[in-house]
Amino acid sequence: MIKIGVIGLKRSGTGEIKKIKKSGGFQITGIFDPDFIYAKKVSSQLSVPFYESPDDLIAQCDAIIFSLPADNHFNLLIQTLKCSKHLLIKNPLSISLESANELVKLTREANVVVQLGNTERMNPAFKASLKYIKNPVFIDIQRYSKPGKYINEKELILDLLFKDIDIVTSLYRSNIKKVNAIGVSIGGEKVDIVNARLEFDNGSVAMLTLNSVSLSDTLKVQLYQKGEYITIDFIKKQAIIVRLKEGQDKVSQTIENQFQQEFFLERPKIISVNQDIEELALFRDSIRNKRNLVVGIEEGFITLSIALQIIDKINVHENPFALRR
């Protein structure tokens, strides 16, 4: 059993503790949160030890699930790695590149697993589509979310767009060549809508749109590759492959062009999973295999660098309805 501790409870509440118990392979050593009153309440409700000192908790564990803001508690991340403990960082990696590089260096020295939280990677529709994704040349991601409590565009991008950038970089596996971005303010001074265009050395392009003032939550990804495109609905957990093919053995919709090609539709079988428990299981298996099976700190460093470039492209404009370039 892997002895695990949880530092930071406010983001996930008691849910995180219950999911750790369900995921298997972990023994919960204890919990810590700066809000002692809340932490003691959770400790009593779920019968898990409460530690007043995060250092004491770290010392007793093999691994830590970290759910405090990384920028305000960076020293705890450093302490965890210096003690050679495995890390699952649940909160956005809201730190500088210099700080992220320090985490990369310490991770290598400690020879531990550092996994960044992104449950979108565990989405069953996305996972079912992976075997069809070969060599996409264009990816379009549209994320619409209800208004949240974001202080500025940096917080918005590092929380939401970070996940979409991670999806793109996991599929392209190519160095970033160019980043362009614009932001739009619907009201007030902060950016509400972001559109970013990413160009990669292999010639591939990704277009990311983030709308944080939508009436409903939407996350759709379309990938275009030779002879077909794939649409993935992350909210509805559905996927469809639309393939151009000659012949008439399985006609679903005809298009009139010089090649008399046709669309063939295929819907991958979706196996429902609890994405949070799946993420924990991958963290467990990564520790056992001594290598990252999903988003590692080095991948996170690349994603963070792109996210910070997007933020850098978005500057404050006096007119809240004007494009910010």
N, C-alpha and C positions, 0 to 999 in steps of 0.2 A: 504493500500500500504506500502511496505517495503522501507524505504528511504536508498538508497545504494550509496556508493562512490567507485570510481575506483582509486587505487593507483598504478601507473605504466602502461604505454601505449605502450612502444616500442615493447613488445613481440607480441601484438595482433593488434596494430594500432587502426584504427577507427572501425574495425570489432567487437570488444568486446562491444562497446557502442551500435552499431546497434542490436546486438544479445540480449542485456539486454532489449532493447525496445520491441523486438519481443517476448521475453519469457513471458512477462506479470507478473503483481504482484509487479513490482519494480517501484520506482520513483527515477530517477537519481538525486542525490543531487549535485554532482560535481565530478571533476577529479583532480588528481595531478600527475605530473611527474617531476623528477629533471631537465629534459630538458624543460625549460619554453617556449622556442620558439616553440617547437613541440607541447607541451600541449595547448598553446594558439591557435595554428592553428587548432587542433582537436576541441577545444572549440568553435571556430568560425564556423567551418564546420558543426558541429552537434548540435549547439545551446545548449550546456551544460555548466554550470558554471565551471570556472577554479579557483582552490585554490592555492595560493602560499605557504601555510602552510599545511602540511599533518595533523598536530594536529587539526587545525581548521576544516578540512574536517571530520576527525574521530568524532569529537564532535557533528557534525550535522547529523550523519547517524545512522541507526540501524544496518547496515552491510557494510562490506568492501570486495571488490574484490582486492586481492593483487597480483600484477604481477611484483614486483621488486625482484632481487636476495635476497633470504632469509638470506644468510650469511652476506651480506653487509648492510642489512637494518633490521637486527634482532630487533633493538630497536623499530621500528615501529610496528612490530608484537606484541611485549610486550605491547606497548602503547595501541594498539587496544583492546587487551584482558583486560587490566587493566581498560579500559573504558566500559567493558562489551558489546562489539560489536561482532556480528557474523562475521566469516571470511571464505572466499573462497580463498585458496592459490593456485594460478595458476602455479607458477614457481616450479621447483624441490626443494625439501626440503633439500637444500645443507647446512646443519648445523650439529653440533656434537650431539651425543646422549644426552649429558648433557643439551644442549640447547633445544633439542626436548622434553626432560623430563620436562623442565621448562614450555614449551608450554602446555603440557598435564596437569600439575598442575594448571596453570592459567585458562585453559579452564574449568576444574572442578569447580574451585572457582567462576568463572564468570557465570557458568551455561549457556554457549552459544554454538552455533554450530560452529565447525571448520571443514571445508571440504577441502580435498586435491584434486587438479585437476587431473583427469585421465579419459579422454574421451573414452579410450578403454573400460571401464566398460559400456559405453552407446552404444557401437557398436551394431547395430541391429542383426548381425549374432550371436554375443556372447549372447545377451539377449534372442534370440529365442532358443538358445541351452541350456539355464539354466535348463529348466524343464526336460531335458534328462540326466543331470549330477547328478548322485546319489552318488557314492562312488568311485571316480577315484583312482587308485593305482599308476598310472604313468602319468605325464604330460610332454609333450615335446613342448617347445616354440622356434621358430626360427624367429628372427627378423633381416632382412637385410635392411640397410639404405644407402643412398648415403652419400658420405663424407660430414661431417659438420665441423663447426668451434669449435671443442673441444680441449681445451688446454691440457688436460690429461685424464687418464682413470677414475678418480673420477668424472669429469664433465660428461663424456660419460655415465657412469653407473648410476649416479643419475638422468640424464635426460631421458634415454631410458630404461635401464634395470629395473629401479625402478618400472615402469609401469607393466612390466611383472611379477616381484616379487609380486606386489599387486594382480594381477589376480590369481596367484598360492595360496597365503595365503587366499584369499577370498573364494577359493573352498575347501581347505583342512581343515581349522579351527583346526589346530593342532600345537603344539609347534615345533619349529625348533630344530633338533637334531644335525645335522652336515652340514657344508658348505665346499665345495671344489671348487676351481676355478683355471683356467689357462688363460693366456692372450698371444696373438700373435701380434707382430709388423711386419707389412708388409714393412714399411719404416719409418725411423726416430726413435725417442725415445718413442713416445707414443704408447699405446696399441690400435690396430685397431679391433681385434677380441677377444671376451671374451666367454668362456664356463664355466658355473657353474652348479654344481650338489648339489641339496638341499635334505636332508633327514629329515623326520619328525617323531615325536614320534609314530604316528599311523602306521608307516611302509611305508607310501607313499613316492614317490620320484619324483622330478621334475628336468628336464634338460633344461637349458636356454642357447641359443646360440645367441650372438649379433655380427653381422658383420657390421662394420661402413664404409666399403669401397666397397660397392656393386654398381652395375650399375643401380639398380632399388630398389624400396622400397617393402619389403615383410614382412608380419607378419602372421605366421600360427601357430595354436595351435592344438595339438593332445592330446586327453585325452583317457586313456585306463581304462576300468572298466569291471567287470565280464560280459562276453558274448558279449561285443561290444566295439567299439571305436568311438570317435567323432572327426571330423576334422572341424576346423573353420578357414576360410580365412578372416582376418580382413580388408584387403585391398579391395578385391573383394566383401566383405560382403556376403559371402556364407557359408553354413554349410551342412554337411552330416553326418548322423548316419549310421554306418556300423555294423549290428547286426548279430551275429551267432545264427542260429535257426534251430531246427530239423523240418522235414516235407517238403512238396513240394507244399504248397498252394500258395506261392508267390516267386518263384525262380527267382533270378536275376543273380547269378553267383555261380556255384558249385565248391567246393573245395574237393579234394579227400583225405580223412583221415579215420581213423578207425570209427569215429562217423558219417560219411557221413553228416556232417553239411553243411549249406549253408549260404551265405551272403544275408541279406535283407537290402536294402538301403532305407533310409528315408531322405527327405530333408525338414527341418522345413520351415514354411512360414516366410519370412523376411519382416518386415514392416520398410520401410525406415524412418529415422529420422535425424534431424540435431543434431549431438552429442553435440555440444557446447551449443545449446539452451536447450537440454535435461539435461545437467549438471547444467545449471542455474535453470531450473525448479525444479530439485531435491534439490538444495540449498534452493530455496524458500520454498518448501514443508517441508524441514527439519526444517527450522526456524519456520514455522507455527505449526509443530507437536512437536517442542522442543526436537528433537532427530535426530541424523544422520541417513539418509536413504542410504547413500553410504559412500565412504572412509572418515572416521573420523580421528582425530589426533592420537588416540590410535592405530588404524590400521596402520597409517603412521609411528608411532614410531617403530612398529614391522618390517615393510618393510624397514625402514631406517637402523635398526640394521643389517638386513640380507645383505643389499647393502654394508654397511661399512665392513662387514666381507669378502665379495667378493673382495672389494678393497684391504683389508689387505692381501689377499692371492696372489695378483698379485704384484710381485716385479720387479724392473728394472733389465734387463739383458743386458750385453754388446752386445751380438749378436742380432740384430733386428729381425732376422728370427727364433730365438730360442723360445721355449716355456718359458713363464714366470710362475714360480710356487710360 
